[in-house]
């Protein structure tokens, strides 16, 4: 079977592999070390892989092998973290494979301006992910107690006849839930905008459901931020402040990073 070229990421030229790669860690197929291909201003961190394991047919079969996917995807992620510690890296998705160095070179030449611009954009910055959760019971209680629309609704009901009050009070729980979801979205958007103000770029993603998070709390915010290293402490200070401000309302905020800039390093212009 032939050999293919596995691409970890694009980096600036001028690096030696032993400067940016832990020599005790082998490449994704478990043998040898990756190497660097220079393309005049840009460089690619690559390794040879077998068609038997990483060819198109093999990848289709292996995509159903959870253990294989977890092992290889984890290696890919750890490799990018290692590269990021030493240089600016435009991370590739797991399983980015070329038939040859020549086909890789052709792609880089076609996208050279965009790749150069992206690397310059990422220099001196790192990706942080922020997720915020709410405890539904605690947040419901806070909304029921403090929400102005709920207060007004209660006052409105009190002015009604006894018979009408009975019917409207039965509907009040649903009204509180509706206000709770509105308030949740408003606060999550405010949180995102606040953090985006301390970032060079940001992306708000779809919230995960409980069957994905494995948590009882509801995810209210799922976002990524591209933060200058010089601004990192200010960015993290905002998260600490928000944690204190919102804790009594049943919010929990989690920040993780730094990560390779997965959300801000696209191959497409």
PyMOL commands that set and color helices and strands:
alter all, ss='L'
color gray80, all
select helices_A, chain A and resi 17-20+51-54+56-62+66-84+101-110+112-122+136-146+148-158+162-196+210-213+229-249
alter helices_A, ss='H'
color red, helices_A
select strands_A, chain A and resi 3-12+35-38+42-50+89-91+97-98+125-134+201-204+218-228+251-259
alter strands_A, ss='S'
color yellow, strands_A
deselect
rebuild
show_as cartoon
